[in-house]
Amino acid sequence: MTAAPARPPRLVVGLGNPGTEYSETRHNAGFWLCERLADELGVRFSHEPRFHGLVANARDAGVWLLMPQTYMNRSGQAVGALARFYRIEPAEILVVHDELDIPPGQLRLKFGGGAGGHNGLKDITAHCATPDYWRLRIGIGHPGDRNEVVNFVLKPPRREERAEIDSAIDRALLGWPQIARGEWNAATTRLNTRPAPPKAPKPPKEPPQGATQTKDESTP
């Protein structure tokens, strides 16, 4: 792995599976963030057959957004096609994907590394001929049994899990300006910090012992 570059991303890739039957499943967390980012940047996706995916060009931000429509295990086909056409280096690519080894509500931004069993990352690494690209991992949790992983990622998260995932996506979007400026170290520190747990509500104060309540004269 080479040193992480300071260049801003020119391509943001959200990973997921196409089709309404997959749209709300855990494996599509990358799509969820990419769609939200497109809304933030004021751009819309259109289908580009030559790039095997849905593509949006955020010209003002200098970045392309891509959601491959090739199914997860062939994501690299779309990434490679767009990156080669626009001469985008792997180090200028940010891939957003679901992560089993991180609980819902948490994020991890990192440069390079292995695929960790993620078929989308495996194919992107193969098509880019290097693992040296940025990844933003969105925690979805683990079923606890490796034999249940496929079934787990292809099902919608529970309501409370989805709320945690959406909260993490909110935090990622707040960190986007730093990423867009290539301030990767600052963005990594910000996004990788675990959110503070909600404070427990304070119990109501008990009246001092021996205190007597005064009668409300307005009450009959």
HUTA-V315433 format. One record per pair of residues at least 12 apart in sequence whose C-alpha atoms are under 10 Angstrom apart, sorted by the first residue. I is the first residue (numbers start at 1). J is the second residue. D is the distance in whole Angstrom. If there is no record, write none. Layout:
I:J:D
I:J:D
This chain:
1:111:9
1:112:6
1:113:7
1:114:10
1:130:9
1:131:7
1:132:6
1:133:10
2:91:10
2:111:9
2:112:8
2:131:10
2:132:7
2:133:10
3:91:10
3:111:8
3:112:9
3:132:9
4:91:8
4:110:9
4:111:6
4:112:8
4:132:8
4:133:9
4:134:8
4:184:8
4:185:9
5:91:7
5:92:8
5:111:9
5:132:10
5:133:9
5:134:10
5:182:8
5:183:10
5:184:8
6:91:9
6:92:9
6:179:10
6:181:9
6:182:5
6:183:7
6:184:7
6:185:9
7:91:8
7:92:7
7:93:10
7:179:9
7:180:9
7:181:8
7:182:5
7:183:8
7:184:9
8:61:10
8:62:9
8:63:9
8:91:9
8:92:7
8:93:9
8:94:9
8:178:9
8:179:7
8:180:5
8:181:5
8:182:4
8:183:8
8:184:8
9:61:10
9:62:8
9:63:7
9:64:9
9:88:9
9:89:9
9:90:9
9:91:8
9:92:4
9:93:6
9:94:6
9:133:10
9:134:9
9:179:7
9:180:6
9:181:8
9:182:7
9:184:10
10:58:10
10:61:9
10:62:6
10:63:4
10:64:6
10:65:9
10:83:9
10:86:9
10:87:10
10:88:7
10:89:9
10:90:10
10:91:9
10:92:5
10:93:6
10:94:8
10:180:9
11:57:9
11:58:10
11:62:9
11:63:5
11:64:5
11:65:6
11:66:7
11:79:9
11:82:9
11:83:8
11:86:10
11:88:7
11:89:9
11:90:9
11:91:10
11:92:7
11:93:5
11:94:6
11:95:8
12:34:8
12:37:10
12:56:10
12:63:7
12:64:6
12:65:5
12:66:6
12:67:9
12:79:10
12:92:9
12:93:6
12:94:5
12:95:6
12:96:7
12:134:9
12:135:10
12:136:10
13:30:8
13:31:8
13:33:10
13:34:7
13:55:9
13:64:8
13:65:6
13:66:5
13:67:6
13:68:8
13:75:9
13:78:9
13:79:7
13:93:7
13:94:6
13:95:5
13:96:6
13:97:9
13:135:9
13:136:10
14:28:8
14:29:8
14:30:4
14:31:5
14:32:8
14:33:7
14:34:5
14:35:8
14:65:8
14:66:6
14:67:5
14:68:8
14:75:10
14:94:9
14:95:6
14:96:5
14:97:6
14:98:9
14:136:9
15:27:8
15:28:6
15:29:7
15:30:5
15:31:6
15:32:9
15:33:9
15:34:9
15:66:9
15:67:6
15:68:7
15:69:9
15:71:9
15:72:7
15:73:10
15:75:7
15:95:7
15:96:6
15:97:5
15:98:8
15:120:7
15:121:9
16:28:4
16:29:7
16:30:6
16:31:6
16:32:9
16:67:7
16:68:7
16:69:8
16:70:9
16:71:7
16:72:6
16:73:10
16:75:9
16:96:9
16:97:8
16:98:9
16:120:8
17:29:10
17:30:10
17:31:8
17:67:9
17:68:8
17:69:7
17:70:7
17:71:5
17:72:6
17:73:9
17:75:9
17:120:10
17:154:9
18:31:9
18:53:9
18:54:10
18:67:9
18:68:8
18:69:5
18:70:7
18:71:6
18:72:9
19:69:9
19:71:9
21:154:9
21:155:10
22:153:10
22:154:7
22:155:8
22:156:8
23:154:10
23:155:10
23:156:9
24:154:9
24:155:8
24:156:5
24:157:8
24:162:10
25:152:9
25:153:7
25:154:5
25:155:5
25:156:4
25:157:7
25:162:10
26:97:10
26:98:7
26:99:9
26:100:9
26:138:10
26:139:9
26:140:7
26:141:9
26:152:8
26:153:5
26:154:6
26:155:6
26:156:6
26:157:6
26:158:10
26:161:10
26:162:9
26:165:9
27:72:9
27:97:8
27:98:6
27:99:9
27:100:10
27:140:8
27:150:9
27:152:9
27:153:5
27:154:6
27:155:8
27:156:9
27:157:10
28:72:9
28:96:10
28:97:8
28:98:7
28:153:9
28:154:9
28:155:10
28:156:9
29:96:8
29:97:6
29:98:5
29:99:9
29:137:9
29:138:7
29:139:9
29:140:8
29:153:10
29:162:10
29:165:8
29:166:9
29:169:9
30:67:8
30:95:8
30:96:5
30:97:4
30:98:6
30:99:10
30:136:9
30:137:8
30:138:8
30:169:10
31:66:9
31:67:6
31:68:9
31:96:8
31:97:8
31:98:9
32:67:10
32:96:10
32:97:10
32:165:10
32:166:9
32:169:8
33:96:8
33:97:9
33:138:9
33:165:10
33:166:9
33:168:9
33:169:6
33:170:9
33:172:8
33:173:8
34:56:10
34:65:7
34:66:8
34:67:7
34:95:10
34:96:8
34:97:10
34:169:10
34:173:10
35:56:10
35:65:9
35:66:10
35:67:9
36:169:8
36:170:9
36:173:8
37:65:9
37:169:9
37:170:10
37:172:9
37:173:7
37:176:9
38:56:7
38:57:9
38:58:8
38:64:10
38:65:8
38:66:10
40:173:8
40:176:10
41:56:10
41:57:10
41:58:7
41:59:9
41:60:8
41:61:8
41:63:10
42:56:10
42:57:10
42:58:8
42:60:10
43:55:10
43:56:6
43:57:7
43:58:6
43:59:9
43:65:9
44:56:6
44:57:8
44:58:9
44:65:9
45:57:8
45:65:8
45:66:8
45:67:9
46:66:10
47:66:10
47:67:9
47:68:10
47:69:9
48:66:10
48:68:10
48:69:10
48:78:10
48:82:10
49:69:9
49:78:9
50:78:8
50:81:7
50:82:8
50:85:10
51:66:9
51:67:10
51:68:8
51:69:9
51:70:10
51:77:8
51:78:5
51:79:8
51:80:8
51:81:5
51:82:6
51:83:9
51:85:9
52:66:9
52:67:9
52:68:6
52:69:6
52:70:6
52:74:10
52:75:9
52:76:10
52:77:7
52:78:5
52:79:9
52:80:10
52:81:8
52:82:9
53:65:10
53:66:7
53:67:6
53:68:4
53:69:5
53:70:7
53:71:10
53:75:9
53:77:9
53:78:6
53:79:9
53:81:10
53:82:9
54:66:6
54:67:5
54:68:6
54:69:7
54:78:9
55:67:7
55:68:8
55:82:9
61:177:10
61:180:7
61:181:9
62:180:9
63:92:10
63:93:10
63:180:8
64:82:9
64:83:10
64:86:10
64:93:10
65:94:10
66:78:8
66:79:8
66:82:9
66:95:9
67:79:9
67:96:10
68:120:10
71:119:10
71:120:9
72:118:9
72:119:7
72:120:5
72:121:9
72:122:10
72:123:9
72:124:10
73:118:8
73:119:5
73:120:5
73:121:8
73:122:8
73:123:6
73:124:9
74:119:8
74:120:7
74:121:9
74:122:9
74:123:6
74:124:8
74:127:10
75:119:8
75:120:5
75:121:8
75:122:9
75:123:6
75:124:6
75:125:10
75:127:9
76:119:10
76:120:7
76:121:8
76:122:8
76:123:5
76:124:4
76:125:7
76:126:7
76:127:5
76:128:8
77:123:8
77:124:7
77:126:9
77:127:7
77:128:9
78:124:9
78:127:9
79:93:9
79:95:9
79:123:9
79:124:7
79:125:10
79:127:8
79:128:8
80:123:10
80:124:7
80:125:9
80:126:9
80:127:6
80:128:6
80:129:10
81:127:9
81:128:10
83:128:9
84:128:9
89:128:9
89:132:10
89:133:9
90:112:10
90:124:10
90:125:9
90:128:7
90:129:9
90:130:8
90:131:8
90:132:6
90:133:5
90:134:8
91:111:8
91:112:9
91:130:9
91:131:9
91:132:6
91:133:5
91:134:7
92:132:9
92:133:7
92:134:8
92:182:10
93:111:10
93:132:9
93:133:6
93:134:6
93:135:8
94:109:9
94:110:10
94:111:9
94:133:6
94:134:5
94:135:5
94:136:7
94:179:9
95:109:10
95:120:10
95:121:8
95:124:9
95:133:8
95:134:6
95:135:5
95:136:6
95:137:8
96:109:9
96:121:10
96:134:9
96:135:6
96:136:5
96:137:6
96:138:7
97:118:9
97:120:8
97:121:9
97:135:8
97:136:6
97:137:5
97:138:6
97:139:9
97:140:10
98:118:9
98:120:10
98:136:9
98:137:6
98:138:5
98:139:6
98:140:6
98:141:9
98:153:9
98:165:10
99:116:9
99:117:10
99:118:8
99:136:9
99:137:6
99:138:6
99:139:5
99:140:6
99:141:7
99:142:9
99:153:10
100:116:9
100:117:10
100:118:9
100:137:9
100:138:9
100:139:6
100:140:6
100:141:5
100:142:5
100:143:8
100:144:10
100:149:8
100:152:10
100:153:8
101:116:9
101:137:10
101:138:10
101:139:7
101:140:8
101:141:6
101:142:6
102:137:8
102:138:7
102:139:4
102:140:6
102:141:5
102:142:8
103:138:9
103:139:5
103:140:6
103:141:4
103:142:7
103:161:9
103:164:9
103:165:9
104:138:7
104:139:5
104:140:5
104:141:6
104:142:9
104:157:9
104:160:9
104:161:6
104:162:8
104:163:9
104:164:5
104:165:5
104:166:9
104:167:9
104:168:8
105:138:8
105:139:6
105:140:8
105:141:9
105:161:8
105:162:9
105:163:8
105:164:4
105:165:5
105:166:8
105:167:6
105:168:5
105:169:8
105:170:10
105:171:9
105:194:8
105:195:8
106:137:9
106:138:7
106:139:5
106:140:8
106:141:10
106:164:8
106:165:8
106:167:9
106:168:6
106:169:9
106:171:9
106:172:10
106:191:8
106:192:7
106:193:8
106:194:6
106:195:7
107:136:7
107:137:6
107:138:5
107:139:6
107:140:10
107:165:9
107:168:7
107:169:8
107:171:9
107:172:8
107:188:9
107:190:10
107:191:6
107:192:6
107:193:8
107:194:8
107:195:10
108:135:8
108:136:6
108:137:5
108:138:7
108:139:8
108:172:10
108:188:7
108:189:9
108:190:10
108:191:7
108:192:5
108:193:9
108:194:10
109:134:7
109:135:6
109:136:4
109:137:6
109:138:9
109:172:10
109:184:9
109:185:9
109:187:8
109:188:5
109:189:9
109:190:9
109:191:7
109:192:6
110:132:10
110:133:9
110:134:6
110:135:6
110:136:7
110:137:8
110:184:9
110:185:10
110:187:10
110:188:7
110:192:9
111:131:9
111:132:6
111:133:6
111:134:4
111:135:6
111:136:9
111:184:9
111:188:10
112:125:10
112:130:9
112:131:5
112:132:4
112:133:5
112:134:6
112:135:7
113:125:10
113:130:10
113:131:6
113:132:7
113:133:9
113:134:9
113:135:9
114:131:7
114:132:9
115:131:8
121:135:9
134:184:10
136:172:9
136:188:9
136:191:9
136:192:10
137:192:10
138:165:7
138:166:10
138:168:7
138:169:8
138:172:9
139:161:10
139:164:9
139:165:7
139:168:8
140:152:10
140:153:8
140:157:8
140:161:8
140:162:9
140:164:9
140:165:7
141:153:9
141:157:9
141:161:9
141:165:10
167:195:10
168:191:9
168:194:10
168:195:9
171:190:9
171:191:7
171:195:9
172:187:9
172:190:9
172:191:7
172:192:10
173:191:10
174:187:10
174:190:10
174:191:9
175:187:6
175:188:9
175:190:7
175:191:7
176:191:10
178:190:10
